[in-house]
Amino acid sequence: MIDNSSESVLPPGANLPRKSPWLAGALAVAAVILVGLNLRMGIASASPLFHDLQEMMGYGTFVASLLPTIPVLCFAVAGAATSLVIRWTGLELGIALSLLLLTAGLALRVVDSTWALLAGTVVGMCGLAICNVAMPSFIREHHRNRAASMTAAYTTTMSIGATLASAVSVPLAVQAGSPTTALALCAIPAGMALLVMVPLSISGKGSAVEKGAHVSPWPLLATRKGLLFTTVFALQSLLVYTVVSWLPHILISRGLEPVDAGLMLGIVQGVSIPAVMIMLWMASKPNLLRSAFLLTTSCSVLGFIALLLLPVGLSLISSIFIGLGFGVFPLVMLMISRSGGSAAETTALSTVAQSVGYLLAALGPFALGLMQGALGSWTAGLVIIIGFSVMQLLFCFKLGGLRTETDEHQLIEVDSDAEVERS
């Protein structure tokens, strides 16, 4: 019989030994950086290789359109289950398990077959979906007093990972002699992120709070705030993943070399890095959040117009403006991390915005691929994309005027301070 009497030896309120606060803080910072690095790497690395993968494996238009759509669909379906997963496992363990799925899925894509490419993408992107939804809550839980700076680090490393993956995937495939090998190399940084998250999941800062805490996300769809966040997230995701999925293919079809087409996608991702920093700096200033939304969405509109009208030799111009238009995502994520009265409420808002938003956004890359296959041209699809970019501008203007719970708390503090001064 097991003797549990030792439990009574501990004085009330005593805790088991824990890692030092410094180490836990360093791991939490490293987790944000490494998870951010992986969030788009597995997707951006595949886009420049889609042309070669189709030629090598011989799959048709439907599979070619489905491949870039799988990540967005997984973000919608698996993202919808994130609140429940976090409720069962706790925040840190849930993220660690999602990174395990990501690593395994990316590694599976080394197998030279269509089924392995599809299955590995599904498994990896399901893991990525949980990370997408859970990371705003992780930032809120571990970096409450520096949410803006950690969101900047998170989105910046995300852009760095996507930039590197876009730029080097074709040269790596040439060196390795196989595009599938180049795809599978992305499992290495995913495994590094997993190694950092495992100690956090064991020490479990915040897990006791998160485990069992649950706020249903779906009633938020009946609120103005929930609908607005979901609509903006759907529009920005549709535009971003359409670009990430098809920009190299569009440029190759117009006569650009595959290496140069991958480089253009890398430039889009690279330009987004300073854009993210500028947008988040503006968002940290009073009354500049709406201006930040207008600036980045206007660049997006101009970039897609340039992609449609300018010759392929001037694709650098459209790439720069489209990259500047990638600043919507960090602004939305910052607003989500500031919203809700608890991490559970933040997770609920993040879940509904991302799951429903990604489900709607999946229509973008899938429909554009089918339209190109049916019409033999990208023109009609690009005109529709320009229309969506204008819609994004209008809805972001409305979202920029929305106050979060953090804003309300700051206003209460200001009013309280003013009342004290008057008295």
C-alpha positions as CSV (number, residue, x, y, z in Angstrom):
1,M,0.0,0.0,0.0
2,I,1.3,3.4,-0.9
3,D,1.7,5.8,2.1
4,N,0.5,9.3,1.3
5,S,1.0,10.6,4.8
6,S,4.0,12.6,3.7
7,E,1.6,15.1,2.2
8,S,0.7,16.2,5.7
9,V,4.3,17.0,6.6
10,L,4.3,20.0,4.3
11,P,3.0,23.1,6.0
12,P,-0.1,24.7,4.5
13,G,0.6,26.8,1.4
14,A,4.0,25.2,0.9
15,N,5.0,24.5,-2.7
16,L,7.3,22.0,-4.2
17,P,10.6,23.3,-5.4
18,R,10.4,25.2,-8.6
19,K,12.9,26.5,-11.2
20,S,14.4,29.9,-10.5
21,P,12.3,32.9,-11.7
22,W,15.2,34.0,-13.8
23,L,15.3,30.7,-15.7
24,A,11.6,30.5,-16.1
25,G,11.5,34.0,-17.5
26,A,14.4,33.2,-19.9
27,L,12.6,30.1,-21.1
28,A,9.3,32.0,-21.5
29,V,11.1,34.6,-23.7
30,A,12.9,31.9,-25.7
31,A,9.6,30.1,-26.2
32,V,8.0,33.2,-27.7
33,I,10.9,33.8,-30.1
34,L,11.2,30.1,-31.2
35,V,7.5,29.5,-31.6
36,G,7.2,32.7,-33.6
37,L,10.1,31.6,-35.8
38,N,8.2,28.4,-36.7
39,L,4.7,29.8,-37.2
40,R,5.1,30.5,-40.9
41,M,8.4,28.7,-41.8
42,G,6.7,25.4,-42.7
43,I,4.2,27.2,-45.0
44,A,6.6,29.7,-46.6
45,S,9.1,27.0,-47.4
46,A,6.6,25.1,-49.5
47,S,5.3,27.9,-51.6
48,P,8.4,28.4,-53.9
49,L,8.5,24.6,-54.3
50,F,4.9,24.0,-55.4
51,H,5.8,24.1,-59.0
52,D,8.6,21.6,-58.7
53,L,6.6,19.3,-56.4
54,Q,3.8,19.2,-58.9
55,E,6.2,18.3,-61.7
56,M,7.9,15.7,-59.6
57,M,4.8,14.0,-58.2
58,G,2.4,14.6,-61.1
59,Y,-0.7,15.6,-59.1
60,G,-3.4,17.6,-60.8
61,T,-5.0,21.0,-60.3
62,F,-7.3,20.0,-57.4
63,V,-4.3,18.8,-55.3
64,A,-2.3,21.8,-56.4
65,S,-5.1,24.1,-55.1
66,L,-5.7,22.0,-52.0
67,L,-2.0,22.0,-50.7
68,P,-1.8,25.8,-50.0
69,T,-5.4,25.6,-48.5
70,I,-4.6,22.8,-46.0
71,P,-2.8,25.1,-43.5
72,V,-5.7,27.6,-43.4
73,L,-8.3,24.8,-43.0
74,C,-6.3,23.3,-40.2
75,F,-6.0,26.6,-38.5
76,A,-9.8,26.8,-38.6
77,V,-10.6,23.3,-37.5
78,A,-7.8,22.6,-35.0
79,G,-7.9,26.2,-33.9
80,A,-11.5,25.8,-32.9
81,A,-10.6,23.0,-30.5
82,T,-7.7,24.9,-28.8
83,S,-9.8,26.2,-25.9
84,L,-10.9,22.6,-25.1
85,V,-7.3,21.3,-25.5
86,I,-5.9,24.0,-23.2
87,R,-8.7,23.3,-20.7
88,W,-7.7,19.6,-20.5
89,T,-3.9,20.0,-20.6
90,G,-3.1,23.5,-19.3
91,L,-1.6,26.3,-21.4
92,E,2.1,25.3,-21.6
93,L,1.6,21.5,-22.0
94,G,-1.0,22.2,-24.8
95,I,1.6,24.3,-26.7
96,A,4.3,21.7,-26.2
97,L,2.0,18.9,-27.6
98,S,1.2,21.2,-30.6
99,L,4.9,21.6,-31.3
100,L,5.3,17.9,-31.2
101,L,2.7,17.6,-33.9
102,L,4.3,20.3,-35.9
103,T,7.8,18.6,-35.7
104,A,6.4,15.2,-36.7
105,G,4.3,16.5,-39.5
106,L,7.1,18.5,-41.1
107,A,9.5,15.5,-40.8
108,L,7.0,13.3,-42.5
109,R,7.1,15.4,-45.7
110,V,10.6,14.0,-46.4
111,V,8.8,11.0,-47.9
112,D,8.6,11.3,-51.7
113,S,4.9,10.8,-52.3
114,T,1.7,12.8,-52.5
115,W,0.1,11.1,-49.5
116,A,3.0,11.9,-47.3
117,L,3.1,15.5,-48.5
118,L,-0.7,15.9,-47.7
119,A,-0.6,13.9,-44.4
120,G,2.5,15.7,-43.1
121,T,1.0,19.0,-44.0
122,V,-2.3,18.2,-42.1
123,V,-0.5,16.9,-39.0
124,G,2.0,19.8,-38.9
125,M,-0.5,22.5,-39.5
126,C,-2.9,21.1,-36.8
127,G,0.0,21.6,-34.4
128,L,0.6,25.1,-35.8
129,A,-3.1,26.0,-35.4
130,I,-3.0,25.4,-31.6
131,C,0.1,27.5,-31.3
132,N,-1.6,30.3,-33.3
133,V,-4.5,30.5,-30.9
134,A,-2.7,29.8,-27.6
135,M,0.3,32.2,-28.0
136,P,-1.7,35.4,-27.2
137,S,-2.7,33.8,-23.9
138,F,0.8,32.6,-23.3
139,I,2.1,36.2,-23.8
140,R,-0.7,37.5,-21.5
141,E,0.2,34.9,-18.8
142,H,4.0,35.2,-18.9
143,H,4.6,38.7,-20.2
144,R,1.6,40.7,-18.9
145,N,3.6,43.9,-18.4
146,R,5.4,43.8,-21.7
147,A,2.7,42.5,-24.1
148,A,3.5,45.0,-26.8
149,S,7.2,44.2,-26.9
150,M,6.7,40.5,-26.7
151,T,4.1,40.6,-29.5
152,A,6.6,42.5,-31.5
153,A,9.3,39.8,-30.9
154,Y,6.7,37.1,-31.7
155,T,5.6,38.6,-35.0
156,T,9.1,39.7,-36.0
157,T,10.6,36.3,-35.5
158,M,7.6,34.9,-37.4
159,S,8.5,37.2,-40.4
160,I,12.2,36.3,-40.1
161,G,11.4,32.6,-40.2
162,A,9.1,33.0,-43.2
163,T,11.7,35.2,-45.0
164,L,14.5,32.7,-44.5
165,A,12.3,29.8,-45.6
166,S,11.1,31.6,-48.7
167,A,14.5,32.6,-49.8
168,V,16.5,29.4,-49.2
169,S,13.9,26.6,-49.9
170,V,14.7,26.5,-53.7
171,P,18.6,26.6,-53.2
172,L,18.2,23.9,-50.5
173,A,16.2,21.7,-52.8
174,V,18.8,22.1,-55.5
175,Q,21.6,21.2,-53.1
176,A,19.7,18.2,-51.6
177,G,18.5,17.0,-55.0
178,S,14.9,16.8,-53.8
179,P,12.2,19.4,-52.8
180,T,10.8,17.1,-50.2
181,T,14.1,17.0,-48.3
182,A,14.1,20.8,-48.3
183,L,10.6,20.8,-46.9
184,A,11.5,18.3,-44.1
185,L,14.4,20.5,-42.9
186,C,11.9,22.8,-41.3
187,A,11.4,20.1,-38.6
188,I,14.7,21.1,-37.1
189,P,13.7,24.5,-35.7
190,A,10.3,23.1,-34.7
191,G,12.1,20.5,-32.6
192,M,14.2,23.3,-31.0
193,A,11.0,25.1,-30.0
194,L,9.7,21.9,-28.5
195,L,12.8,21.4,-26.4
196,V,12.3,24.9,-24.9
197,M,8.6,24.4,-24.2
198,V,9.0,21.1,-22.4
199,P,10.6,22.5,-19.2
200,L,7.8,25.2,-19.1
201,S,5.1,22.6,-19.4
202,I,6.7,20.6,-16.6
203,S,7.1,23.6,-14.3
204,G,3.6,24.7,-15.4
205,K,3.5,28.4,-14.6
206,G,-0.1,29.3,-14.9
207,S,-1.2,25.8,-15.6
208,A,-3.2,25.5,-12.4
209,V,-5.1,28.6,-13.4
210,E,-5.6,27.6,-17.0
211,K,-6.5,24.0,-16.4
212,G,-10.3,23.8,-15.8
213,A,-10.8,27.5,-16.7
214,H,-13.0,27.7,-19.8
215,V,-14.9,30.4,-21.5
216,S,-17.0,29.3,-24.5
217,P,-15.8,31.3,-27.6
218,W,-18.9,30.9,-29.8
219,P,-21.3,33.3,-28.0
220,L,-18.8,36.0,-29.0
221,L,-20.0,35.7,-32.6
222,A,-23.2,37.3,-31.4
223,T,-21.3,40.4,-30.2
224,R,-20.1,43.4,-32.2
225,K,-16.5,42.9,-30.9
226,G,-16.4,39.2,-31.8
227,L,-17.7,39.8,-35.3
228,L,-15.4,42.6,-35.9
229,F,-12.3,40.7,-34.8
230,T,-13.4,37.7,-36.8
231,T,-14.1,39.6,-40.0
232,V,-10.7,41.5,-39.9
233,F,-8.9,38.3,-39.1
234,A,-10.6,36.5,-42.0
235,L,-9.7,39.3,-44.5
236,Q,-6.1,39.6,-43.4
237,S,-5.6,35.8,-43.4
238,L,-7.2,35.5,-46.9
239,L,-4.8,38.1,-48.3
240,V,-1.7,36.9,-46.5
241,Y,-2.1,33.2,-47.4
242,T,-3.1,33.9,-50.9
243,V,0.2,35.8,-51.3
244,V,2.3,33.2,-49.5
245,S,0.7,30.4,-51.4
246,W,0.7,31.7,-55.0
247,L,3.0,34.7,-55.4
248,P,6.0,32.7,-56.6
249,H,3.7,30.7,-58.9
250,I,2.2,33.9,-60.3
251,L,5.7,35.4,-61.0
252,I,7.0,32.1,-62.5
253,S,4.1,32.0,-64.9
254,R,5.0,35.5,-66.0
255,G,8.6,34.5,-66.8
256,L,10.5,35.0,-63.6
257,E,13.0,32.3,-62.6
258,P,12.0,30.1,-59.6
259,V,14.9,31.3,-57.5
260,D,14.0,34.9,-58.1
261,A,10.3,34.2,-57.5
262,G,11.2,32.7,-54.1
263,L,13.3,35.7,-53.4
264,M,10.4,38.0,-54.1
265,L,8.3,36.2,-51.5
266,G,11.3,36.5,-49.2
267,I,11.3,40.2,-49.8
268,V,7.6,40.4,-48.9
269,Q,8.3,38.6,-45.6
270,G,11.5,40.6,-45.0
271,V,9.8,44.0,-45.5
272,S,7.1,43.0,-43.1
273,I,9.7,42.9,-40.3
274,P,10.2,46.7,-40.1
275,A,6.6,47.2,-40.9
276,V,5.6,45.2,-37.8
277,M,7.9,47.2,-35.7
278,I,6.5,50.5,-37.0
279,M,2.9,49.4,-36.6
280,L,3.4,48.2,-33.1
281,W,5.2,51.3,-32.1
282,M,2.3,53.4,-33.5
283,A,-0.2,51.1,-31.7
284,S,1.7,51.8,-28.4
285,K,1.0,55.5,-28.7
286,P,-2.3,57.1,-27.7
287,N,-4.8,57.5,-30.6
288,L,-2.4,56.1,-33.2
289,L,-3.8,52.5,-33.5
290,R,-6.3,53.5,-36.2
291,S,-3.6,55.3,-38.1
292,A,-1.4,52.2,-38.0
293,F,-4.3,50.1,-39.4
294,L,-4.9,52.6,-42.2
295,L,-1.2,52.8,-43.1
296,T,-0.6,49.1,-43.4
297,T,-4.0,48.4,-45.2
298,S,-3.4,51.2,-47.7
299,C,0.0,49.7,-48.6
300,S,-1.7,46.3,-49.1
301,V,-4.2,47.8,-51.6
302,L,-1.4,49.5,-53.5
303,G,0.7,46.4,-53.5
304,F,-2.0,44.2,-55.1
305,I,-2.8,46.9,-57.7
306,A,0.9,47.0,-58.6
307,L,1.1,43.2,-58.8
308,L,-1.8,43.3,-61.3
309,L,-0.7,46.2,-63.5
310,L,3.1,46.3,-63.4
311,P,5.3,44.1,-65.6
312,V,7.1,41.2,-63.9
313,G,10.4,43.1,-64.1
314,L,9.0,45.6,-61.5
315,S,7.7,42.9,-59.1
316,L,10.0,44.3,-56.5
317,I,7.7,47.3,-56.1
318,S,4.6,45.2,-55.5
319,S,6.5,42.9,-53.2
320,I,7.6,45.8,-51.0
321,F,4.1,47.3,-50.7
322,I,2.5,43.9,-50.1
323,G,5.1,43.3,-47.3
324,L,4.2,46.6,-45.7
325,G,0.6,45.4,-45.8
326,F,1.4,42.4,-43.6
327,G,1.3,44.7,-40.5
328,V,-2.4,43.9,-39.9
329,F,-1.7,40.6,-38.2
330,P,0.4,41.9,-35.3
331,L,-2.0,44.7,-34.6
332,V,-4.9,42.3,-34.4
333,M,-2.9,39.9,-32.2
334,L,-1.9,42.8,-29.9
335,M,-5.6,43.8,-29.5
336,I,-6.6,40.3,-28.8
337,S,-3.9,39.9,-26.1
338,R,-5.2,43.1,-24.5
339,S,-8.8,41.9,-24.6
340,G,-10.7,39.9,-22.0
341,G,-10.6,40.0,-18.2
342,S,-8.5,36.8,-18.0
343,A,-6.3,34.4,-20.1
344,A,-9.4,32.2,-20.6
345,E,-11.4,35.0,-22.1
346,T,-8.4,36.0,-24.3
347,T,-8.2,32.4,-25.5
348,A,-11.9,32.4,-26.3
349,L,-11.7,35.6,-28.4
350,S,-8.5,34.3,-30.1
351,T,-10.2,30.9,-30.8
352,V,-13.3,32.4,-32.4
353,A,-11.5,35.0,-34.4
354,Q,-8.9,32.6,-35.7
355,S,-11.0,29.4,-36.2
356,V,-13.9,31.2,-38.1
357,G,-11.6,33.7,-39.7
358,Y,-9.3,31.0,-41.1
359,L,-12.3,28.9,-42.3
360,L,-13.4,31.9,-44.4
361,A,-9.9,32.7,-45.5
362,A,-9.4,29.2,-46.9
363,L,-11.5,30.2,-49.8
364,G,-8.8,32.6,-51.0
365,P,-5.9,30.3,-52.0
366,F,-8.2,27.4,-53.0
367,A,-10.5,29.5,-55.2
368,L,-7.6,31.4,-56.7
369,G,-5.8,28.2,-57.7
370,L,-9.0,26.7,-59.2
371,M,-9.7,30.0,-61.1
372,Q,-6.2,29.9,-62.6
373,G,-6.6,26.3,-63.6
374,A,-9.9,27.0,-65.3
375,L,-9.1,30.3,-66.9
376,G,-5.4,29.9,-67.5
377,S,-4.8,33.4,-66.1
378,W,-4.3,35.1,-62.7
379,T,-6.0,38.4,-63.7
380,A,-9.6,37.8,-62.6
381,G,-8.4,36.4,-59.3
382,L,-6.1,39.4,-58.6
383,V,-9.0,41.8,-59.3
384,I,-11.1,40.0,-56.7
385,I,-8.1,40.1,-54.2
386,I,-7.9,43.9,-54.7
387,G,-11.5,44.1,-53.7
388,F,-10.9,42.1,-50.5
389,S,-7.9,44.4,-49.7
390,V,-10.3,47.4,-49.9
391,M,-12.7,45.6,-47.6
392,Q,-9.9,45.0,-45.2
393,L,-9.1,48.7,-45.1
394,L,-12.7,49.6,-44.2
395,F,-13.1,47.0,-41.5
396,C,-9.7,47.8,-39.9
397,F,-10.7,51.4,-39.7
398,K,-13.7,50.3,-37.5
399,L,-11.6,47.9,-35.5
400,G,-9.0,50.6,-34.8
401,G,-11.6,52.6,-32.9
402,L,-12.6,49.7,-30.7
403,R,-11.5,49.9,-27.0
404,T,-10.2,46.8,-25.3
405,E,-10.4,45.9,-21.6
406,T,-6.8,47.1,-21.2
407,D,-7.8,50.5,-22.6
408,E,-10.7,50.8,-20.3
409,H,-8.5,49.9,-17.3
410,Q,-6.0,52.5,-18.3
411,L,-8.8,55.1,-18.6
412,I,-10.1,54.2,-15.1
413,E,-6.6,54.6,-13.7
414,V,-6.3,58.0,-15.4
415,D,-9.7,59.1,-14.1
416,S,-8.8,57.9,-10.6
417,D,-5.5,59.8,-10.6
418,A,-7.3,62.9,-11.8
419,E,-9.8,62.6,-9.0
420,V,-7.0,62.2,-6.4
421,E,-5.3,65.4,-7.7
422,R,-8.6,67.4,-7.6
423,S,-9.1,66.3,-4.0
